């Protein structure tokens, strides 16, 4: 019998936290990872008959299919997503299993969104960017879009605080950084050296030095805002304003110079990601229309803002 949810990468930090939310919500969950012993240990901590385990390694070509067949909704927490996610997405399409990931690489988010027609044809819902960064900044752009329908430019920025320094995050950041910095200008993707284009933005009550980054925020903001010029910034770790909270910022500017801004404040980044990804997975279990979309699009700006310990301020 298929579980409600499959958590791929359940022995990692994000996977473990997301699985906890899904179990708490009352779903049946299959934990998937390479180490069967660690999986069993995690399952025992949940003390729930609703949790099963499946040992699988994405290096084995048969593993994505086995994971996709194990549940109705697969939550993928294994990065780097640009390299490792495509076979998992294909397996979900073949199995008719809904899919959600926590990708924050520009290339990975774009690749998933580009499978929209395929997903609609196969009758499967695919969701990407279910984490702090893409969802936080896009939710702000979506909210501001109700005030400014056709902006000439969109700027988003994030400054995450995290209690975890994981190998998976380091590997994902390293692969994404190899792309260099990316922005959209006149509707075209422009690349330049990572570290160039630094500026200072004030959000979360602090002036922050931020740099353009090749994150999923860029693609999410582009799709949400519809502007020809889009920039996604991030504050380097250890930067100004370390108060234990994570912040997101969005700014929409009209052709005549009118500007709308918004900020989001939340707690630790992994905690936000786990709550968001679990909410997205639960929504997918209810059977939304097929196609590919971001988590913020799936949930809507109001549901993102309603996540635990999260506040949104429109305008300043």
N, C-alpha and C positions, 0 to 999 in steps of 0.2 A: 504493500500500500504506500502511495506517495505521501510524503510529508507536506505540510503547508509550505514550509520554507526550507531552502538549502542555503547554508552559509559556507561559502568557499573561502578557505583561509581562516577557519574558525580558531586555530591555535595562535593567530596573531592578535595584536592589541585591538584593532578595529573589529575584527571578526568576533572576538570574544565578547566585546561590549554589545555589538549588534545582536548576537545570539541571546544575550541576557534580556534585552528589550523584547525580543520576539517571544521568548518563553514566558516572560512576565505578562505579555498580551494574551497568553493562552493558546498560542499556536503550537503545532507540532513542528519540530525542527530537526533536520539532519545536519550534523557538523561534519565538514569535509576538510581534510588536511593530509599532509604527508606522513605524520607520525601518529600511528594508531594508539600508542600508549598515552601520548599527551591528549589526544581526542577523548579517550576514555576517562582521563583524569578530569577534564573540563566537564564532560557529561555528568560525572559523579557529583561535581560541585553544584550543578543545577538541581540535583535531587528530584528529577522529574521523569516520569515514564514517557513523557512526550518527546524526549530527546534521544536520537539515535546517532551513530557515527558511521562514517564511510572513509576509509583510507584511500587517498588518491593523490597522484603526483601529476601536475600539468605537463611534465616532461614525457609522460606516457600518452600517446595520441588517443588512447581509449578513455582516458580519465574525464575529459570534458563531457562526453556523452553520458558516462555513468553518473556524473554529478547532476546533469540536466534532467535525467530521467528520475532522479530521487525525490523531486518535489515539484510543487506547482509554481513557486517563485524562487529564483536563484539570486542570492545576494553575493556579488563578487567583490572581495576585498583584496585580491592578489594583484599587485603591480610588479613591475611597470605595466600599465594597462595597454599602452600603445602596442607593446609586443605580445603580451600574454592574453589579453581579453578577446581578440577576434575568434580564436577557435571555440572559446566558451560561448560567445554570442551565437556562432553558427550552430553549436550543439543545442542551444536553447531554441533556436528557430526550428531545428529538425524535430525536437521533442515537444514543441508547443508549450514550452515553459517560459513564463514571464521572467524578465531579467532586469536587475538593477545593479549598478556599480558605484563605487566612490571615487572614480577617476577624477584627477585634477590636472592631467596633461592636456595641453591644447590639442595635440594630434589625436589623442584617444577620444576625447569628447567629440571632435569633429567627425572622426571615423564612425562613431556610433550613430550620430545624428544623420550621417549620410546613408544609413541603412534603413531610413524611414520607409521608402517605397517597398523594399523587400519585406520589412516587418509587417506592413499593412497587407501585402499579398499573402503572407504566411499566417496572418491572423494572430500575431504575437506582439505584446507590448514590451518595448525596450526602453530603459531609463538609465541615464548617465549623470555624473556630477552630483551624487547624493552625499555631499560633504560640505564642511565649511570651506568657503572660497566660492566655487561656482554657484551654489544654492543661495548663500548669503547675499552675494553681490547681485545676482540676477533677480532675487526677490525684490531688492530695492529698485532695480531698473523697471521691473514690472509695475511696482507701485507708482513710481514717478511717471510711467507711461500714461497713466490715467489723467495726468496733468499736462503732459506734453506729448502729443501723438506722433509728431514727426521731427525728432531732434536731428540737428546737423552733426552732433558729436556726442559720444558717450564715454565717460571716464569712470572706471571702477577701481577700487583698491581694497586690500585686505591686510590685516595685521593679526596673525594668529598667535595665541598662547597655547602651548601644549605641554602636558606633563610627561610625554613619552618621546623618546628618541629611538625610533625603530629602524631596523635594517631595511624593511620594505620601503619606508618613506625615503630613506637616504638613496636607495637604488632608483626609485622613481624620479626624485629630484635630479639626480645625476643624468639620467637619460633625457629628461625634458630639457635640461640646461644645454645639452648638446645641440638643440635646435637654435639656440641663440634667442635674443629678444624678438618679439613679434608684436606688430600692431596692424590695424587696418587703416588705410588711407585711401580715400576716394573709392572705397569698396574693395580694394586690393590688399592682399596680405603682404606686408613689408617686413623683412628681417634685417637685423643689425646686431652688433656685438652685445652680448649680455653684460649689463652693467652700465651701458650708455643710456642717456635719456633720463637720468635721475632728476627728481623734482621733490618739492616739499608740499605735502597736503596736510591739512589740519582736520583730524577726526578723532573721536574718542577724547576730545579735550586737549590733544597734544599735536604739535607739529611733527610730522613724521617724514623722514627721508625715504622715498620709495623709488623703485626701479620698474621699468616695463618687464614683464615676465611672460613666458610661453605657457600660461596655465589655461585650464578650462574656462576660467572666468571670461577670457577674451571671447571665446565662441558663444558662451551663454549670453553675455552682454550684447554681442552683435545681433543674435537672433531675437532677443527680447526688445532691444531698442530700435533696431532697423536703421541705424545711422551709418553713413558711409565712413566716418572716422571713429574708431574705437580703440581705446587703450586700457589695458589691465595692468595695474601696478600691484606690487607687494612690498611690504616692509621686511627687510632682512631680519632674521632671528637675532634676538638680543638688542634690538634697536630701542629707540626712545619710547617711554611709556609702558614699562613692564609693570602692570598692576594686576596681573592674574586674569585678565579678561581678553577676549578676542573681539576685534572690530572689523566692520565692513563699511565701505563708503561708495556712493554712486552719485554722479553728477551728469545731468542732461543739459545740453546747451542748444538753443534754437538758432536758426540762421540769423536772427536779428540780435543775438547776444543775450536773450533772456535765459536765465539759468534756474534749474531746480536741483536741489541736493537732498540726500537722505543718508542716514547712518543706522547701522545695526550694531548692537552690543550683545554679547553672549559670554558664556563661561569658557572653560577649557575646550580646545578645538575638537579633540576626539569625542568628548561627551556630546557636543552639538552634532557631529557626524553620525554617531551611533543612534541618537534619537531621530534624526532626519531620515537616515537610511531605513530604520525600522518602520517609520511612518510611511515611507514610499513603498516598502515591501507589503505592508498591510493593505495599502490602497490598491496595489497590483493584484492582490488576492481577490479583491472585489470585482476584478475584471473590467478595467477601463478599456477604451477603444484601442485597437492595435495601432502600432506605429512607434517611431523613435522620438523621444523627447527628453528634456532635462528634468531633474527632480523638482526644481522650482516651478516649472511649467505644470508638472503633474499635480503638485500639491497646491499651488497658488501662493501668492505673496502673504496672504493672511495666515495660512497654516504654518508657513515658515516662521513668521513673526510670533506665532503662539507656542513655539517650542519652549521647553523648560529654560528658565533663566535668560530669556531672550527679549530684548526690547528694540523697537524701531522708532526712529524719529524722522519725520518728513519735514524738510525745510529747516532753516536755522535763523 
